[in-house]
Amino acid sequence: MARPRATNYDDKRRAILERSAELFSEYGYDRASMNKIAEACGVSKANLYHYYKDKDELLFDVIRSHLEALLAVVKAAQRPELPPDDQLRELVAALLEAYRDADAQHNVQISSLRFLSPPRQTALKNVERELVRTFSDAVAAVAPQLKGTALLKPVTMSLFGMVNWHYLWFSDGGAVSRADYAELVTRLIADGSRDLLARAPAPPTKRAAERRR
């Protein structure tokens, strides 16, 4: 007969995920052992295995729960009735807010997803792709001339570059608020991409092409 779950099973599981994310972020996936995680969570190693059968499953759940939370927040922020610039700003602001108090989870996603098995990496990358697709559509609405071109993806990923790494310098209570930064990112993407194709560099001359060989 299967052992019944405790009434606070889900709460304990969430607490384990949060503490594990902090340890993975601080020590790296390799050095954050199950013994160390159990000790940090205040449970026995046997009890930890009641929630997660191994460290791989634990890492997967840390990243999965983080990505799914980000995607849910961004989807909830979609308001197609808004002008394109306003919609993009809403999405950027929602993502920045979702990153609040999630530095550890975000760092683990960036640094440790590669340690997972290929099937688990694929499952997580599918969530990442859905998140990217949402922003790519918003960028295409702001700069419709980019739709269907090779530039749409680099512009979208440049947006993620600005947002995903903000935690390295951003400080709540600093000179720039999350709302201010959402506005800044929106303006850089919207104003900088509208005539991007018109500013594209001319094809290299024959002499320049020969010099590159």
N, C-alpha and C positions, 0 to 999 in steps of 0.2 A: 504494500500500500504506500502510495506517495506521501511524503511528508507534507502536511498542510503549511501554507504560507502564513507568516505572521501578519497581523493587521497593518503593521507599519513597514511591510516589506518594500513597497515602492519608495517610501521616504528614505529608508536606509540605503536602497540602491542608488538613489539620486545623490545622497551624501557621499557614498563611495566614489561615484563618478566625479563629483566636484573635487574631492581630495586627490583622487588619482590624477586628474588633469593637472593639478598644481605640482604633483611630484614628477609627472612626465615632463612638464615644462621646465622644472627646476633642475632635474638630474638627467633628463634624457630618457628615452624609452629603455635603452639597454641597462642603465644603472638603477632604474626604479623597479626593484624586485617585488614580488608578491609579499615577501616578508616585510619589506619596508612599507608597502601600501597598507597591509593589515595593521601594522603598528601605528601608522599615522591615522588610520580610521578608528582605532581603539577597539579592534575586534581580533579574534584569533585567526590564524591562517586558515584553519578548517572552516570557520564561519565565513570567511571571505570567499572560499570556494563554493559555499552555498549559494552565493550570488553570481559569481563568475567562475567558469571552469578553468580559465587560464588567462594570462596577461594579454594575449592576442584578442580574445573576446572583449576584454575590458577596454583596450585601446580602441577597438572598433566602435564600441558603444559610446565612448567619450566623444569621438569625432562625429559619429552618426547623429547623436542627440544634439550636438552643436549645430551641424549643418541643417538639420531638419528644423531647428528653432529659427535659424536665420531665414530659411526659405519661407516658413510660415509667417514671419513678421513682414517680410518683403511682399508676399502675396497679399497680405491683409492691407498693405499700404497702397496697392494698385487702385488708382481712381482714373479710369479712362476718360471721364468727362472733363478732366482738367486740361489746360493747355500743356503742350509737350514739356516746356521748361519746368512748369510747376510739378508735373508728374515725376520728372526725373529728380527734382529736388526732394520730393516726398520719399522716393525710394532710397535715395542716398541718406537722408535723415533717418529713415527707419533702420537701415543697415548699421549706421553709426550708433544708434541707440541700442541696437541688439548686441553690439560689441561691448557695451558698458558692462564692467565686472566680468568679462569673458576673455580677458587677455590670455589666461593659461590655456583655455580650450582652443583659442585661435592659434596660439603658438604651436600647440600639439598638432593641430590640423596641418599646418604648414611644414613642420619639421618631421613628423612621425608617420604620416599616412603611408609612406614608402615601405615601412616595416611590415605592413599587413600582407596577407596572401593576395594573389591576383584577383580572385573572385570578390574579396571584400574591398579591395581598392576600386574595382569596377563599380560596385554598388555605391560607394561614396562619391566617386567621380561623376556618376549619373546625377546625384543631387547637386553637385557643384555645377554641372552643365545646365541644369534647370535654372539655377540662380543666375548664371551668366546669361542665359537666354532671355530672362526677364529684363535684365539691364540692357542687353543688346537691342531688344525691341524698343526700349525707352530712348536709347541713343539714336536709333534709326528714326524715331518720331521727331526728335529734335533736329536731326540733320538727315532728312529723307534721301538726299543725293548719295549717301553712303550705303544705303540698302542694296544688297547684292554685289557690293564691291569688296575688294580685298582689304580695304581700310577699316571696315566696320569692326572686325575683331580686334585689331590693335588699339583702336580708340576705346573700345569697351574694356579691354584688359588694362589700358592706361588708367581708366577710372578705378578699376579694382586695385591697381598699384597704389593710387593715392589713398584709397580708403583702407585697404587691408593692412598697410604698414603705419597707419597714423598712431597706433598704440605705442610706437617707439619714441614718439616725441610729445604726443598730446597729453595735456593735464587738465582734468576737470577743475574749474575755478581759475584757469589761466586766462590770458588775454583773448583767446579765441574759444568760443563755445562750440558745442557740437552743431548747433543750428548755423552758426557763422561758417563753420567748415563745410557743412552741407551746401551752403550757398556758394562758397568759393569753388568747390569741386564742380558744381552745376555750371557756374559761369565759365570755368576753364574748358569744360567739355562742350557746352553749348556754343559759346562764342568762338572757341578755337576750332570747331569741326565744321561749322556751317559752310565755309568756303574752302575747306581743306583740299578738295580736288582741284580747285582753281589755282591753289598755291603749290600743287605737287611739282617736284623738280622735273625739269625737262630730261628726256632720255639722254644718256651720255653720248658724246660725239664719238666718232670712229677712233680718233686719236686717244681720247680718254679711255675708251674700252681697251685699246691696245696696251696702254700703260698699266692697266690692272692685271694683265696676263703675266 
